[in-house]
Amino acid sequence: MNRNVNIIQIFMESIKNSCTEDFIRNILFCFAAPTIKGLKASCLINFKRKRNENMRSSWISHADEWLSPLNLEWILLSQTHEHNNALVLIYRRESLARALCCDKACCILKEYGYPFPDVDACLECLRKKFDSCPGKFPHEIGLFLDYPPDDVRGFIENREAKNLSCPCYWKVYGNVEEARMRFMKYKQAEYDAARSIMAGR
């Protein structure tokens, strides 16, 4: 695992001085790899680097060109912030709809006022929540990131999370073994993508 972690460090070092467009594209294809490969319904990436670098403008200019061939879509969150970062939810529509439509996820969405089952309306509701509370992440965003509803519920209720001896994407309150296997698959997708990018593929 340490060798793989070093791959990510080497990857980040290799792209740090690239132009804005190349930097964003490489970050996208590395850290959205679990979604690109169909392992995860969506991912959240905050594109940022230098203080005055306009990531937001570059992302908007190129996002569809990069994502459409992969059958992926995106929504820019925190649109009212006065900065050049781009906080983006990248998703596969069919997979996201499945993640949101299970009974436990539906219950949480309804509790928080989401207009389920309209996926686009739910995404717009999520965006508005980011705008209304700058710098804060709505607890229920975990459902949009394909986290297990039991874990999202546990986080909302501030229950004690279970400890895992592996890289984690979220706090686990439910099935530890299932979560561990998912984490490892997601991380391996990122490691493989980083290697491919550095090899020029």
Order of alpha helices (4+ residues) and beta strands (2+ residues): alpha-alpha-alpha-beta-alpha-beta-beta-alpha-alpha-alpha-alpha-alpha-alpha
